[in-house]
Amino acid sequence: MEPTKPLSIQECINKRKEILRTTTKSHLKKSMLDRIAVWITNHVGTMGFFMLIFLWTVIWLTWNMFAPKGARFDPYPAFVLWLFISNMIQLFLLPLIMIGQNVQSIRADLRDEEDLKINLQAELEIETILSHLEYQNQMIISITKRLEDKANS
């Protein structure tokens, strides 16, 4: 039984180059709107943004409760303008956050696909190394048998 010859190192390198060639960064390009949505998603979920909204709310309420009556633009207890503005913030931010999360999810999925390709290539290379070792083992056994046959005859 003649041992089967495994893939050469050059064949493994060529397969790796083929995988890397199919991996294009163009899949990861984002439009300006996508970048804005991701920026908002990354910054709205921070303590800094929370503190900004909290401070704005405290200042708004304090001004409208304790400022001179003529200077109050949303006097206590109405706060209608504040409710309108807070609802508008929510209505604008929630879809933007969702869009940003979708963009980030697409990028994560593409990175996962790239990781899978690299893992498959690593598996192929490991199998190639194992087949090289098996091939060498079979060759050594074959050479040993020939030497034993020569010694016995």
C-alpha positions, 0 to 999 in steps of 0.5 A, a space after each residue: 500500500 503506497 502512502 498518499 501524499 499530503 498537501 504541500 506547504 505551498 498548496 496550504 499557503 495558496 488556500 490561505 491566500 484564496 481565503 484572504 482574497 475573498 475577505 474584503 473590507 468593503 463589506 465593513 464600509 459604513 455610510 455617514 449616517 451609519 457612522 453617526 448612528 453608531 457614534 450616538 449608540 456608543 455615546 448615549 449609553 454612557 454615564 456622561 450622557 446620563 449626567 448631562 440629561 440629569 443635570 439638564 432636567 435638574 436645571 430645567 425643573 429648578 429654573 421653572 420652580 424658583 426663577 422669578 415668575 416672569 422668567 419662567 417659560 414652563 411654570 410649575 406644575 405644567 412642564 408641558 414643554 419639558 415633557 414634549 422635549 423629553 418625548 422628542 429626545 426619546 423618539 429620536 434616540 431610540 431608532 438611532 440606537 437601534 440603527 447603530 446596534 444593527 450596524 454593529 451587529 452586521 460588523 460583528 457577523 462579518 467578523 464572525 464569518 472571517 473568524 470561521 474562515 481562519 479557523 477552517 484554514 487552521 484546521 486544514 493546516 493542522 490536518 495537513 501537518 498530521 497527514 505529513 506526519 502520517 506519511 512520514 510514519 508510513 515511509 519510515 515503516 516502509 523503509 524499515 521493512 525493506 531494511 529488515 527484508 534485506 537483512 533477513 535475505 
